[in-house]
Amino acid sequence: MSNSMGSVSANGITSSYLYGSENVPVDWLDGKRRDFSPVETRIPVRDYMATVGRFVNASFFPVIEKFLNPSFQNSYQIPPGEYNKEQIYAIFGINSIDKKIVVQQQWQYDDGKDNFLERAYVWNTVAFQLVGDVRFVVDSNGNRYIKNLGITPYSNDNNNENFDLVAGDGFGSLVNGVLEPIIDPSGLGKKVTIVFDGKVGLNPIYEYADYARDLSSRAAPDFTLALKIANLGLSFTDKLFQDGITRTLYHNKPIIFGTSSGEAIVMTQTVTGVDLSSHRQLGAYVKNGIVYDAGAGSDVVTGTDNADIAFGRDGNDVIDLGLGDDILDGGDGRDSLYGNLGFDIYKTDKLDTIQDSDGRGKVFLGKEVLTGGVHSKDDPAGVYKSKDGRFTYVLVGDKLTVNNGLVIDKYKNHDPGIHLLEEDPPLPPGPNMGKAEPITSPIVIDLDGDGVETVGIGAHYFDHNKDGLQEQTAWVGADDGLLVRDLNGDGQINNGGELFGSNTLAADGSAAVNGFRALASFDDNGDGKIDAADKIFDDLRLWRDANEDGATDDGELMTLAQAGIKAINTAYTDTNSLDANGNTLGQASGYP
């Protein structure tokens, strides 16, 4: 810490005030931002007096002037003797505390020997008193002098000072009106107590000549320094931000911290009424979305149209985030989570209710991702179970209940990433060795740029028509990939219904003429391509059958992003060309 500030730095004291430690939090979102006790920091009193206290001397104290100045001596007939300060106060009629102490506003003093702005920020209003051991002496000849003179900090005689962002004049009024909303927009701060250790040095003999010297050299308050504060004050907050003290960002998103009471947090407005969209430093980051750490209590959080993140924490929260790819985490309690357009991630428990407007996203129940289940012939109507039996889905109308707790309202099949399927008939023990199926047309992606490569009909078997029987079939070469969708979430591509071809169902449930027609039915915005704007995009996979065995092995499925594909055009041309292996390439399209 900087000794020039009396062993207290602006960074350290601000961090202690905001977070309960001189070090900024490692984890901004540990849910404990308000759960700290006010900090006490200790500094040597001699360091403080040599820096912050350098603008005060004995001539500021009325009792010193009255006792040593010859012009006052005739007014008070003091018998010879040694008097403590309380006795001398009584003799001179000094009764009020404001006459016994000296109060200084640090913003009124600048000798160019330190960081004026930082000193004024940390200390602002300070007060001083004479030490208790001081003695006022009148000798037998009537001469007067002072023994053991020392000046020490005054704070209601409890030997401490404090720091907060509340003060009433000068720099303090600037703090209240301008700096406080910038430095502490969420109102986290708690008063820091500053305790002085040790004792100040004492002047064994202090006479009138010493008083006269102090009087002639003492600094006068400079009220024009208020202009300096006004000009430099905002740049001071920039440094706090640059140094990381007030850089309350998570993944470059500003954080709004709630309180332990239930409240409404709306878009960019903090609980103290600060609008982060116009915040001096954080405003530039609002476009990245807001992180809402609502805290305890039952809160209502309304998000922006950017990629927001919301943590409800305790209580029965309502979280309604706008457009963008959002993360909604209700925390404990009976929470209601609403996602709008965008790929939204829901982190839930069994007490929550969610509603997603566009069906794109992912749902966590605890730490597990919900992918859906299968309805078997022995299950009651509307009941679907995950492959591992850990999740049971009950669908009644458009209300989906998971494990008799979590509710997904206005559910449509496959939204958001939850697929409810009917059980396929069991596969026969071996492939059907009969004739190959008539021509089918799955979409194949040319991954290496040398054209689609196929393998002729021979040793490959696959259930193209979803009848539970594997038919002899031509196949795709190991260098290219089939466009697929794992509808039942079992990590396997089981039949032609999970390819994109003539055995694929379109979005409305009708049979598709070919794979491109099937794909086009999922083009939500009608822009002629399937990309991240379409909710199916995140469910699509490429199956690169590396060993060309017609079975989905580990590592053979990849996302489109992993393959470097950002979009697939749905428009196509009929080619009906025959390749070297006797396979007909029926349609062709491309991807940007």
C-alpha positions in Angstrom: 0.0 0.0 0.0 1.1 3.6 -0.7 2.7 5.3 2.3 1.9 8.6 0.7 -1.7 8.1 1.6 -1.0 7.3 5.3 -0.4 3.6 4.5 -3.8 3.3 2.8 -4.2 3.2 -1.0 -7.2 4.1 -3.0 -7.3 0.7 -4.6 -7.0 -1.2 -1.3 -9.5 0.9 0.6 -12.1 0.7 -2.3 -11.7 -3.0 -2.6 -12.1 -3.4 1.2 -15.2 -1.2 1.0 -16.8 -3.1 -1.9 -15.7 -6.7 -1.3 -14.5 -7.0 2.3 -10.9 -7.5 1.2 -8.0 -5.6 -0.3 -8.0 -8.2 -3.1 -10.8 -8.2 -5.6 -12.8 -11.4 -5.8 -11.5 -14.3 -7.8 -15.0 -15.6 -8.3 -17.4 -12.7 -8.9 -20.4 -15.1 -8.9 -19.9 -17.1 -5.8 -23.2 -15.7 -4.5 -21.4 -14.1 -1.5 -20.8 -10.5 -2.8 -22.9 -9.0 0.1 -22.0 -11.7 2.7 -19.0 -10.0 4.2 -18.4 -8.3 7.5 -17.2 -4.7 7.5 -13.4 -4.5 7.3 -11.1 -3.1 9.9 -7.6 -2.0 8.7 -4.8 -0.8 10.9 -2.1 1.7 10.1 0.8 3.4 12.0 -0.4 6.7 13.4 3.0 8.3 12.7 2.7 7.4 9.0 -0.7 9.0 9.0 0.3 12.2 10.7 3.4 12.6 8.4 1.2 12.4 5.3 -2.5 13.2 5.8 -1.8 15.1 9.0 1.0 17.3 7.6 -1.3 20.2 7.0 -2.2 20.7 10.6 0.0 22.2 13.3 -0.4 23.5 16.9 -1.4 27.0 15.7 -4.7 25.7 14.4 -5.9 25.0 18.0 -7.6 27.9 19.8 -6.4 26.8 23.2 -2.7 27.0 22.0 -3.3 30.6 20.8 -5.1 31.7 23.9 -2.4 30.2 26.2 0.8 31.4 24.4 -0.2 34.5 22.5 0.7 37.6 24.6 -2.3 39.4 23.5 -4.5 37.0 25.4 -2.4 36.6 28.6 -3.7 39.7 30.3 -7.2 38.5 29.9 -6.7 35.4 31.9 -4.9 35.4 35.3 -3.7 31.9 35.6 -1.8 31.0 38.8 1.6 29.3 38.4 1.2 25.6 38.0 0.9 22.7 35.5 -2.5 22.1 33.9 -3.9 19.3 31.8 -5.9 20.2 28.7 -9.3 19.8 30.3 -8.4 22.2 33.1 -7.1 24.7 30.6 -10.2 24.3 28.5 -12.3 25.2 31.5 -10.1 28.3 32.3 -10.6 29.6 28.7 -14.2 28.6 28.5 -13.6 26.2 25.7 -16.6 23.8 26.1 -17.8 22.7 22.6 -16.0 19.9 20.8 -15.6 22.0 17.6 -13.3 24.4 19.6 -11.2 21.6 21.0 -10.4 19.8 17.7 -9.3 20.9 14.2 -11.3 19.6 11.2 -9.8 19.7 7.8 -11.2 18.8 4.3 -8.3 17.1 2.5 -9.7 18.4 -0.9 -8.8 22.0 0.3 -5.0 21.2 0.6 -2.5 20.4 -2.1 1.3 21.0 -1.7 2.2 18.9 -4.8 4.0 16.3 -2.7 1.5 13.4 -3.3 -1.5 12.3 -5.3 -3.9 15.0 -4.2 -6.9 13.4 -5.7 -6.2 10.0 -4.1 -5.6 11.5 -0.7 -8.8 13.5 -0.9 -10.7 10.4 -2.0 -9.4 8.1 0.8 -9.5 10.6 3.7 -11.8 13.5 2.7 -12.8 14.9 6.1 -10.3 14.4 9.0 -10.1 15.7 12.5 -7.3 16.2 15.0 -6.9 16.7 18.7 -4.2 17.3 21.3 -2.8 14.3 23.0 -4.0 13.5 26.5 -0.5 13.9 28.0 -0.1 17.5 27.0 0.6 19.9 29.9 0.2 23.7 30.0 2.8 25.3 32.4 2.9 28.7 34.0 6.1 29.1 36.0 6.7 31.3 39.0 7.6 34.3 36.8 4.4 34.0 34.8 6.2 32.5 31.7 4.1 30.1 29.8 5.1 27.0 27.7 3.6 23.6 26.8 5.1 20.2 27.7 4.6 17.0 25.8 2.7 18.6 22.9 1.5 16.2 20.3 -1.3 16.1 17.7 -3.2 12.9 17.0 -6.2 11.8 15.0 -9.6 12.5 16.6 -12.7 10.3 16.0 -14.8 10.6 19.1 -11.9 9.5 21.2 -12.0 5.9 19.8 -8.7 6.2 18.0 -10.1 5.4 14.5 -11.2 6.8 11.3 -13.5 5.3 8.6 -14.0 5.2 4.9 -17.2 5.1 3.0 -18.7 6.8 0.0 -20.9 9.1 2.1 -19.8 12.7 2.8 -21.5 16.0 2.8 -19.3 18.7 1.2 -16.5 19.3 -1.3 -15.1 16.1 -2.6 -17.8 14.3 -0.6 -20.6 15.9 -2.4 -19.0 14.9 -5.7 -18.7 11.3 -4.4 -22.4 11.3 -3.5 -23.6 12.8 -6.7 -21.2 11.5 -9.3 -18.6 9.0 -8.2 -20.6 6.7 -5.9 -22.9 5.5 -8.8 -19.8 4.8 -10.9 -17.7 3.1 -8.2 -20.5 1.2 -6.6 -23.5 0.9 -8.9 -25.0 -2.1 -7.1 -24.6 -0.7 -3.6 -22.3 -3.3 -2.3 -20.1 -1.1 -0.1 -19.8 -1.3 3.7 -17.9 1.2 5.9 -14.2 0.4 6.5 -12.9 1.2 9.9 -9.3 2.5 10.0 -7.6 1.9 13.4 -4.4 3.9 14.2 -1.6 1.9 15.9 1.1 3.4 18.1 1.5 6.9 19.4 2.6 10.2 17.8 5.9 11.8 18.7 5.8 14.5 21.4 7.4 17.9 21.5 8.9 18.2 25.0 8.8 22.0 25.1 6.7 24.2 22.9 6.9 28.0 23.4 5.6 31.1 21.9 8.4 31.2 19.3 7.3 27.8 18.1 3.7 28.9 17.9 4.7 32.0 15.9 6.7 29.9 13.5 3.8 27.5 13.0 1.3 30.4 12.5 3.4 31.9 9.8 4.0 28.7 7.9 0.7 26.9 8.2 -1.2 26.0 5.0 -4.4 27.9 4.2 -7.4 26.0 2.7 -7.7 26.6 -1.0 -11.3 26.4 -2.1 -10.4 26.7 -5.8 -9.2 23.1 -5.6 -12.8 22.1 -6.0 -12.4 22.8 -9.7 -9.4 20.4 -9.8 -11.5 17.7 -8.3 -14.3 18.3 -10.7 -11.9 18.1 -13.7 -10.0 15.0 -12.4 -12.7 13.1 -10.5 -14.1 11.1 -13.3 -10.7 10.1 -14.6 -10.0 8.8 -11.1 -12.8 6.3 -11.5 -11.3 5.2 -14.9 -8.1 4.3 -13.0 -10.0 2.2 -10.5 -11.6 0.4 -13.4 -8.4 -0.1 -15.3 -6.7 -1.5 -12.2 -9.5 -4.0 -11.9 -11.0 -2.7 -8.6 -14.4 -1.8 -10.1 -14.2 -4.0 -13.2 -17.3 -6.1 -12.3 -17.4 -8.1 -15.5 -18.1 -11.8 -16.2 -17.1 -12.9 -19.7 -17.2 -9.2 -20.6 -20.7 -8.8 -19.3 -21.5 -6.2 -16.6 -22.8 -7.8 -13.4 -25.8 -6.5 -11.5 -25.9 -7.7 -7.9 -29.2 -8.0 -6.1 -29.7 -7.8 -2.3 -30.9 -10.3 0.3 -34.4 -9.0 -0.1 -36.7 -9.7 -3.1 -36.7 -7.0 -5.7 -37.3 -6.3 -9.4 -34.2 -6.0 -11.6 -35.1 -4.6 -15.0 -32.8 -4.8 -17.9 -29.8 -2.5 -17.3 -31.1 -0.9 -14.1 -29.3 -1.8 -10.8 -31.0 -2.1 -7.5 -29.7 1.4 -6.6 -31.2 2.9 -9.7 -28.1 3.2 -11.7 -28.6 2.6 -15.5 -25.6 0.6 -16.7 -26.3 1.5 -20.3 -25.0 5.0 -19.5 -22.3 4.0 -17.0 -19.0 5.6 -17.6 -17.0 2.3 -17.8 -19.5 -0.6 -17.9 -21.8 1.0 -20.5 -19.5 -0.1 -23.3 -20.0 -3.7 -22.3 -23.8 -3.8 -22.1 -24.0 -4.9 -25.7 -22.5 -8.2 -24.6 -25.4 -8.9 -22.2 -25.9 -8.5 -18.5 -25.2 -11.0 -15.7 -27.8 -10.8 -13.0 -26.8 -12.2 -9.6 -30.2 -11.7 -7.9 -29.2 -12.8 -4.4 -31.5 -14.1 -1.7 -35.2 -13.4 -1.7 -37.9 -13.8 -4.4 -36.8 -11.7 -7.3 -38.2 -10.7 -10.7 -35.5 -10.3 -13.3 -36.2 -8.9 -16.7 -33.3 -9.2 -19.2 -32.1 -7.4 -22.2 -32.1 -8.5 -25.8 -28.5 -9.4 -25.6 -26.9 -12.7 -24.3 -27.8 -12.4 -20.6 -27.0 -14.7 -17.7 -29.2 -14.8 -14.6 -28.8 -16.5 -11.3 -31.9 -16.5 -9.1 -30.1 -17.9 -6.0 -32.5 -18.4 -3.1 -36.2 -17.6 -3.2 -39.0 -18.1 -5.7 -37.7 -16.2 -8.6 -39.2 -15.1 -12.0 -36.5 -14.8 -14.7 -37.6 -13.5 -18.1 -34.7 -12.9 -20.4 -35.1 -11.3 -23.9 -33.5 -12.1 -27.2 -30.1 -13.6 -27.5 -28.5 -16.8 -26.3 -29.2 -16.7 -22.6 -28.4 -18.8 -19.5 -31.2 -19.0 -16.9 -30.3 -20.5 -13.5 -33.1 -20.3 -11.0 -31.1 -21.6 -8.0 -33.0 -22.8 -5.0 -36.7 -22.3 -4.7 -39.8 -22.6 -6.9 -38.6 -20.6 -10.0 -40.2 -19.6 -13.3 -37.8 -19.3 -16.2 -38.8 -17.8 -19.5 -36.6 -17.8 -22.6 -37.3 -15.9 -25.7 -35.6 -16.1 -29.2 -32.1 -17.5 -29.1 -30.4 -20.7 -27.9 -31.2 -20.6 -24.2 -29.7 -22.8 -21.5 -31.8 -23.6 -18.5 -30.3 -24.8 -15.2 -33.2 -26.1 -13.1 -34.2 -28.2 -10.1 -37.4 -30.2 -9.6 -39.4 -27.2 -8.3 -38.9 -25.1 -11.5 -41.1 -24.2 -14.4 -39.7 -23.2 -17.8 -41.1 -21.9 -21.0 -39.1 -21.4 -24.2 -40.6 -19.4 -27.0 -38.7 -20.8 -30.0 -37.7 -24.3 -28.9 -34.0 -23.7 -29.2 -31.8 -24.5 -26.3 -30.8 -27.0 -23.6 -32.2 -28.0 -20.2 -30.2 -29.1 -17.3 -32.0 -30.9 -14.4 -29.3 -30.7 -11.7 -26.1 -31.5 -13.5 -27.7 -33.7 -16.2 -28.7 -32.5 -19.7 -32.3 -33.6 -20.6 -32.4 -35.2 -24.0 -35.7 -37.0 -23.9 -37.0 -40.5 -23.8 -38.8 -43.3 -25.5 -42.4 -44.5 -25.1 -42.6 -48.3 -25.2 -45.6 -50.4 -25.8 -45.9 -51.2 -22.0 -45.8 -47.5 -20.9 -49.0 -45.5 -20.2 -49.9 -43.0 -22.8 -47.8 -39.9 -22.7 -45.0 -41.5 -20.6 -41.4 -41.5 -22.0 -38.3 -42.8 -20.3 -34.7 -42.1 -20.8 -32.5 -44.9 -22.0 -30.8 -45.2 -18.6 -34.1 -45.0 -16.7 -33.1 -42.0 -14.7 -35.6 -39.6 -16.3 -39.3 -40.0 -16.8 -41.2 -37.6 -19.0 -45.0 -37.2 -18.8 -46.7 -35.2 -21.6 -50.2 -34.0 -21.0 -51.3 -31.6 -23.8 -48.4 -29.2 -24.1 -47.2 -29.6 -20.5 -44.2 -31.8 -20.0 -43.3 -32.9 -16.5 -39.9 -34.4 -15.8 -39.4 -36.8 -12.8 -42.7 -35.6 -11.3 -41.2 -32.1 -10.7 -39.7 -29.9 -13.4 -42.4 -28.5 -15.7 -41.9 -27.4 -19.3 -44.9 -25.4 -20.4 -46.0 -25.0 -24.1 -43.7 -27.9 -25.0 -43.4 -29.1 -28.6 -41.6 -32.3 -29.4 -37.8 -31.8 -29.8 -37.9 -28.5 -28.0 -35.6 -27.4 -26.4 -33.4 -30.4 -27.3 -35.8 -32.8 -25.6 -36.9 -35.6 -28.0 -39.9 -37.8 -27.2 -39.9 -40.9 -29.5 -41.9 -44.0 -30.0 -40.0 -47.3 -29.5 -38.6 -48.9 -32.7 -39.4 -52.6 -33.2 -36.5 -54.8 -32.1 -33.8 -55.5 -34.7 -33.5 -59.0 -36.1 -30.4 -61.0 -35.1 -28.8 -60.5 -38.4 -29.2 -58.4 -41.6 -31.9 -59.2 -44.2 -29.9 -60.8 -46.9 -32.6 -60.2 -49.5 -32.8 -57.6 -52.2 -31.6 -54.1 -51.6 -34.1 -51.4 -51.0 -35.2 -49.2 -53.8 -33.3 -45.9 -54.2 -33.1 -43.7 -51.1 -31.5 -40.3 -51.0 -29.7 -39.3 -47.8 -27.8 -36.0 -47.9 -24.0 -36.6 -48.0 -21.6 -33.8 -47.2 -18.3 -33.6 -49.2 -15.9 -32.9 -46.4 -12.6 -33.1 -48.2 -13.5 -31.1 -51.3 -12.9 -33.9 -53.8 -16.5 -34.7 -54.5 -18.9 -37.1 -52.8 -17.4 -40.6 -52.7 -19.6 -43.7 -52.3 -19.2 -47.4 -51.9 -21.2 -49.8 -54.1 -23.8 -52.3 -52.9 -22.1 -55.2 -51.2 -21.3 -55.8 -47.6 -23.2 -52.9 -46.1 -26.5 -53.1 -44.3 -28.7 -50.3 -42.9 -32.4 -49.9 -41.9 -33.3 -47.1 -44.4 -37.1 -47.6 -44.3 -37.5 -47.8 -40.5 -39.0 -51.3 -40.5 -36.5 -52.8 -38.1 -34.7 -54.7 -40.8 -31.3 -53.9 -42.1 -31.2 -54.0 -45.9 -28.3 -54.4 -48.2 -27.3 -50.9 -49.3 -24.7 -48.8 -51.0 -22.8 -46.6 -48.6 -20.8 -43.3 -48.2 -17.1 -43.3 -48.3 -15.0 -42.7 -45.2 -13.9 -39.3 -46.4 -17.4 -37.8 -46.4 -20.3 -37.5 -44.0 -24.0 -38.1 -43.8 -26.2 -35.3 -42.4 -28.0 -36.8 -39.5 -30.1 -36.1 -36.4 -30.0 -38.3 -33.4 -33.7 -38.1 -32.6 -33.8 -40.5 -29.6 -30.5 -39.2 -28.1 -28.9 -42.6 -27.8 -25.7 -41.7 -29.6 -26.6 -43.9 -32.6 -28.0 -43.4 -36.0 -30.5 -46.2 -36.0 -32.4 -45.9 -39.3 -33.3 -43.7 -42.3 -35.6 -41.5 -40.1 -32.4 -40.1 -38.5 -30.8 -39.4 -41.9 -32.0 -36.7 -44.3 -33.5 -38.5 -47.3 -36.7 -39.9 -48.7 -37.4 -41.8 -45.4 -37.2 -38.6 -43.3 -40.2 -36.9 -41.9 -40.6 -33.2 -42.5 -41.2 -30.7 -39.7 -45.0 -31.1 -40.1 -44.7 -34.9 -39.8 -45.3 -35.6 -43.5 -43.0 -37.8 -45.6 -40.3 -35.9 -47.4 -39.7 -36.4 -51.1 -35.9 -36.1 -50.6 -33.4 -35.0 -48.0 -33.3 -31.3 -49.1 -37.1 -31.0 -48.9 -37.0 -32.5 -45.4 -34.2 -30.0 -44.5 -36.0 -27.1 -46.0 -39.1 -27.7 -43.8 -37.0 -26.8 -40.8 -35.9 -23.4 -42.2 -37.6 -21.3 -39.6 -36.9 -17.9 -41.1 -37.3 -18.9 -44.7 -33.9 -17.6 -45.8 -33.0 -20.6 -47.9 -30.4 -22.1 -45.6 -30.1 -23.9 -42.3 -27.9 -22.0 -39.9 -27.7 -20.9 -36.3 -30.9 -18.9 -36.7 -32.8 -22.1 -37.2 -33.6 -24.1 -34.0 -32.7 -27.5 -35.7 -29.1 -26.3 -36.4 -27.7 -27.3 -33.0 -29.3 -30.8 -33.3 -27.7 -31.6 -36.6 -24.7 -33.9 -36.8 -22.3 -35.2 -39.4 -21.7 -38.9 -39.4 -18.3 -39.8 -40.8 -18.4 -43.6 -40.8 -14.6 -44.0 -40.7 -14.7 -47.8 -41.0 -17.6 -47.9 -43.4 -19.5 -50.5 -41.3 -22.9 -48.8 -41.3 -22.8 -48.6 -37.5 -22.2 -45.5 -35.4 -19.0 -45.9 -33.5 -17.5 -43.6 -30.9 -16.0 -40.4 -32.3 -17.9 -40.7 -35.7 -20.5 -38.0 -34.9 -19.5 -34.4 -35.0 -21.4 -31.1 -34.8 -21.6 -28.9 -37.9 -19.4 -26.3 -36.1 -16.8 -29.0 -35.5 -16.8 -29.7 -39.2 -16.5 -26.0 -40.0 -19.9 -25.7 -41.5 -21.9 -22.6 -40.7 -24.9 -23.1 -43.0 -26.3 -25.6 -45.5 -28.3 -24.4 -48.5 -31.7 -25.9 -48.9 -32.1 -25.1 -52.6 -30.9 -27.9 -54.8 -30.6 -29.0 -58.4 -31.6 -32.4 -59.8 -28.5 -34.1 -61.2 -29.4 -37.8 -61.4 -25.8 -38.5 -62.3 -24.2 -42.0 -62.0 -20.9 -42.4 -60.2 -18.2 -45.0 -60.7 -19.7 -47.3 -58.1 -23.1 -47.4 -59.8 -24.7 -45.1 -57.3 -27.1 -42.3 -58.5 -26.4 -38.8 -57.1 -30.0 -37.5 -57.3 -29.7 -33.9 -56.0 -26.8 -31.4 -55.3 -26.5 -28.3 -53.2 -23.7 -26.6 -51.2 -22.8 -24.9 -48.1 -21.2 -21.4 -47.8 
